[in-house]
Amino acid sequence: MTSAEKYCYSGKKELKLDRTATAIKNSPVKEEIKQQLAKNIKKLADLQGMLYAQNRYGVLLVFQAMDAAGKDSMIRHVMSGINPQGCEVTSFKQPSSLELDHDYLWRIHQHVPAKGNIGIFNRSYYEDVLVSRVHPELILNSHLAGITSLDQVNEQFFAKRFEDITYFEKYLARNGILVLKFFLHMSKEEQRLRFLRRIELPSHNWKFSEADIKERKYWDDYQRAYEAAIAKTATKENPWYLIPSDDKWYSRMCVSDIIVERMKQLPLHYPEMPDGKQAELEQALSILKKEKKIIKMKKTVDFY
């Protein structure tokens, strides 16, 4: 069974994150994982080359996770072999006043990858059904039409947003954008250990924020929010991948496996030369070879 099959959630079954593995038994040894990751990085570079040259499809990678689950290092390792010219990484922070003056997907759509490119969302439009679900007062700050009190930020409100997101992703798929959604599933204990590391290692102090501890108090609320968001937006065409992420290296291997496997399913190939173009190439080749002979002869004459 491939990683894409093993960790795929398409919404058919009931989702319970507290029963979903954050770690696996009998994981491959670290050296084997690194070797597989290196192979995937090379394959991904080859696939990106075809994606860019063909200029018909785009790929959008969406990473969602609790704090300290390893989104940044995931992107850094898995995407280390691709050409930056055909890739954009976007981290969505708290909306600006300009962004709040538009619909909540307005700022997202501006960063959807162009044809031939790979887009990476480090957090995404899902924050609008996650953070805002745990802290509904944020919705009131958005000045939405018809929303004037917290009791209106209810199940019906978020059901409509889940519908928005599902249609948005379906729209992207219809326009040739392969949407791959990853939830890096980490245990609460593992998060505690990673926060301790950020505090105890001076070189990691910069990663720690007081907000990390404040938000950790809402762990259960976030788990319920993620559970609902994933269950309501997972489809056969645009499933979620629930990646066990207590072991960072294992999670990196799984994500790279899935990206390569799913991109291979696209009909990617380098553009074929149109009729008459081959003759032009042969003529250009002949000219360049003649130039080489002339340059070689000139060097010989200069020598004497």
C-alpha positions in Angstrom: 0.0 0.0 0.0 1.4 3.4 -1.0 1.5 6.4 1.3 -1.2 8.1 -0.8 -3.5 5.1 -0.2 -2.6 4.6 3.4 -3.0 8.2 4.6 -5.8 9.3 2.3 -9.1 10.5 3.8 -11.8 11.2 1.3 -14.7 11.8 3.7 -16.4 8.4 3.4 -15.8 7.3 6.9 -16.4 9.1 10.2 -13.2 11.0 11.3 -11.9 10.8 14.9 -8.6 12.5 15.2 -8.0 11.0 18.7 -8.1 7.6 17.1 -5.9 8.6 14.2 -2.2 7.7 14.5 0.3 10.4 15.1 3.1 7.8 15.0 3.6 4.4 13.5 5.1 1.1 14.7 8.0 -0.4 12.9 9.0 2.7 11.1 11.9 2.4 8.7 15.3 3.4 10.1 16.3 7.0 9.6 18.9 6.3 7.0 16.4 4.4 4.8 13.9 7.3 5.2 16.6 9.8 4.1 17.5 7.7 1.1 13.8 7.4 0.0 13.4 11.2 0.6 16.4 11.9 -1.6 15.0 9.7 -4.4 11.6 11.5 -4.2 13.3 15.0 -4.3 15.0 14.0 -7.5 11.8 12.6 -9.0 9.9 15.8 -8.0 12.6 17.9 -9.7 12.0 16.0 -12.9 8.2 16.3 -12.6 8.5 20.0 -12.0 10.5 20.3 -15.2 7.7 18.8 -17.2 5.1 20.7 -15.4 6.8 24.0 -16.1 7.6 23.3 -19.7 4.1 21.9 -20.6 2.4 24.9 -18.9 -1.0 23.3 -18.7 -1.3 22.2 -15.0 -0.5 23.7 -11.7 0.1 22.1 -8.2 -1.1 23.6 -4.9 0.3 22.1 -1.7 -1.7 23.0 1.4 -0.1 22.3 4.8 -2.1 22.6 8.0 -1.1 21.6 11.5 -0.9 22.5 15.1 2.0 24.7 16.2 5.4 23.0 16.1 4.2 20.1 13.9 7.0 20.8 11.4 5.4 22.6 8.5 8.4 24.9 7.8 11.0 22.1 8.0 8.7 19.9 5.9 8.6 22.5 3.1 12.4 23.1 3.4 13.3 19.4 3.1 10.7 18.1 0.6 10.9 21.0 -1.8 14.7 21.4 -1.6 15.3 20.1 -5.1 12.8 22.1 -7.1 13.5 25.2 -9.2 12.5 28.3 -7.2 11.6 30.1 -10.4 8.5 27.8 -10.7 7.5 27.8 -7.1 5.9 30.2 -4.5 5.5 29.7 -0.8 2.8 31.7 1.0 2.3 32.0 4.7 -1.1 33.4 5.6 -1.0 35.6 8.7 -3.7 37.6 10.3 -5.7 39.4 7.6 -4.7 43.1 6.9 -7.3 45.8 6.8 -7.2 45.7 3.0 -7.8 41.9 3.0 -10.7 42.3 5.5 -12.4 44.7 3.1 -12.7 41.8 0.6 -14.2 38.3 0.8 -12.1 35.9 2.8 -10.9 33.9 -0.2 -9.8 37.1 -2.1 -6.3 37.1 -0.6 -6.0 33.3 -1.3 -6.9 33.4 -4.9 -4.1 35.9 -5.6 -1.5 33.2 -4.6 -3.1 30.2 -6.5 -0.2 28.9 -8.7 -0.1 29.8 -12.3 -0.1 27.0 -14.9 3.3 25.3 -14.9 4.0 26.3 -11.3 3.9 24.9 -7.8 2.2 26.9 -5.0 2.8 26.1 -1.3 0.4 27.3 1.4 2.0 27.3 4.9 -1.4 27.5 6.6 -4.2 28.5 4.2 -7.8 29.4 3.7 -8.6 26.7 6.3 -7.5 29.1 9.0 -10.9 30.8 8.4 -12.7 27.6 9.7 -10.1 26.8 12.3 -8.8 29.8 14.3 -12.0 31.6 13.7 -14.0 28.6 15.0 -11.9 28.5 18.2 -11.9 32.3 18.5 -15.3 33.3 16.9 -14.8 36.9 17.9 -12.4 37.2 15.0 -15.3 36.9 12.7 -16.9 40.0 14.1 -13.8 41.9 13.2 -14.3 41.0 9.6 -17.4 43.2 9.3 -19.4 40.5 7.5 -22.8 41.4 6.2 -25.5 40.1 8.5 -23.1 39.0 11.3 -23.4 41.3 14.2 -23.2 39.0 17.3 -21.3 35.9 18.4 -24.4 33.7 18.4 -24.5 34.1 14.6 -21.1 32.5 14.3 -22.6 29.1 14.7 -22.7 25.7 13.0 -24.7 27.0 10.1 -22.2 29.7 9.5 -19.3 27.3 9.3 -21.3 24.8 7.2 -21.6 27.5 4.5 -17.8 28.1 4.7 -17.1 24.4 4.3 -19.3 24.5 1.2 -17.4 27.6 -0.1 -14.1 25.8 0.3 -15.3 22.6 -1.3 -16.6 24.5 -4.3 -13.4 26.6 -4.5 -11.2 23.5 -4.6 -13.5 21.8 -7.2 -13.2 25.0 -9.2 -9.4 24.9 -9.0 -9.3 21.2 -10.1 -11.5 22.0 -13.1 -8.9 24.6 -14.1 -6.0 22.2 -14.0 -4.8 22.8 -10.4 -3.9 19.7 -8.5 -4.8 20.4 -4.9 -2.9 18.3 -2.3 -4.0 18.9 1.3 -1.8 17.7 4.2 -2.7 17.6 7.9 0.5 17.0 9.9 -1.0 15.1 12.8 1.0 15.5 16.0 0.3 14.4 19.6 -0.1 16.8 22.4 2.8 15.3 24.2 5.1 15.7 21.1 4.1 19.3 20.9 5.1 19.8 24.6 8.5 18.2 23.9 9.1 20.4 20.9 8.1 23.6 22.8 10.6 22.5 25.5 13.3 22.1 22.9 12.6 25.6 21.6 13.0 27.0 25.1 16.0 25.0 26.2 18.1 25.3 23.0 19.4 28.9 22.6 19.5 28.4 18.8 15.8 27.6 18.9 14.6 30.4 21.2 13.6 32.6 18.3 11.0 30.0 17.3 9.2 30.2 20.6 6.3 32.6 21.1 4.2 33.3 24.2 1.2 32.8 21.9 2.2 29.1 21.5 1.5 28.4 25.2 -1.7 30.5 25.1 -3.1 28.6 22.1 -2.0 25.2 23.6 -4.7 25.7 26.2 -7.2 25.3 23.3 -5.8 22.0 22.1 -9.1 20.1 22.4 -11.0 22.9 20.7 -8.5 22.9 17.8 -8.7 19.2 17.5 -12.5 19.4 17.1 -12.2 22.3 14.6 -9.7 20.3 12.5 -11.9 17.2 12.7 -14.9 19.1 11.4 -13.0 21.0 8.7 -11.3 17.9 7.3 -14.4 15.8 7.4 -16.6 18.4 5.7 -14.1 19.3 2.9 -12.6 15.9 2.1 -13.8 14.6 -1.3 -12.8 11.8 -3.7 -11.3 14.4 -6.0 -9.7 16.6 -3.3 -9.0 14.3 -0.3 -7.0 15.1 2.8 -3.8 13.3 3.7 -3.5 12.7 7.4 0.2 12.3 8.1 1.5 10.8 11.3 4.0 13.6 12.3 5.5 12.7 15.7 8.5 11.6 13.7 9.4 14.5 11.4 11.6 12.4 9.1 8.9 9.8 8.5 6.3 12.5 7.8 8.7 14.1 5.3 9.1 10.8 3.5 5.3 10.2 3.4 4.5 13.7 2.1 7.2 13.4 -0.6 5.9 10.0 -1.6 2.4 11.4 -2.0 3.4 14.5 -4.0 5.4 12.4 -6.5 2.7 9.7 -6.8 -0.1 12.3 -7.4 1.9 14.4 -9.8 2.8 11.2 -11.8 -1.0 10.8 -12.3 -1.1 14.0 -14.3 -0.5 13.6 -18.1 2.8 15.5 -17.9 5.3 15.5 -20.7 7.7 17.8 -22.4 6.1 19.7 -25.4 6.5 17.9 -28.7 8.0 19.9 -31.6 5.4 21.0 -34.2 5.7 20.1 -37.9 8.5 22.0 -39.5 10.2 22.8 -36.2 12.5 19.7 -36.4 13.9 21.1 -39.7 14.7 24.4 -38.0 16.5 22.6 -35.1 18.6 20.5 -37.5 19.5 23.7 -39.4 20.5 25.4 -36.1 22.5 22.4 -35.1 24.4 22.4 -38.4 25.2 26.1 -38.0 26.5 25.6 -34.4 28.7 22.7 -35.5 30.2 24.7 -38.3 31.0 27.5 -35.8 32.8 25.0 -33.6 35.0 24.0 -36.5 35.8 27.6 -37.4 36.7 28.4 -33.8 38.9 25.3 -33.6 40.7 26.3 -36.8 41.2 29.9 -35.6 42.8 28.6 -32.3 45.2 26.5 -34.3 46.2 29.4 -36.5 46.6 31.7 -33.5 48.8 29.1 -31.9 51.2 29.1 -34.8 
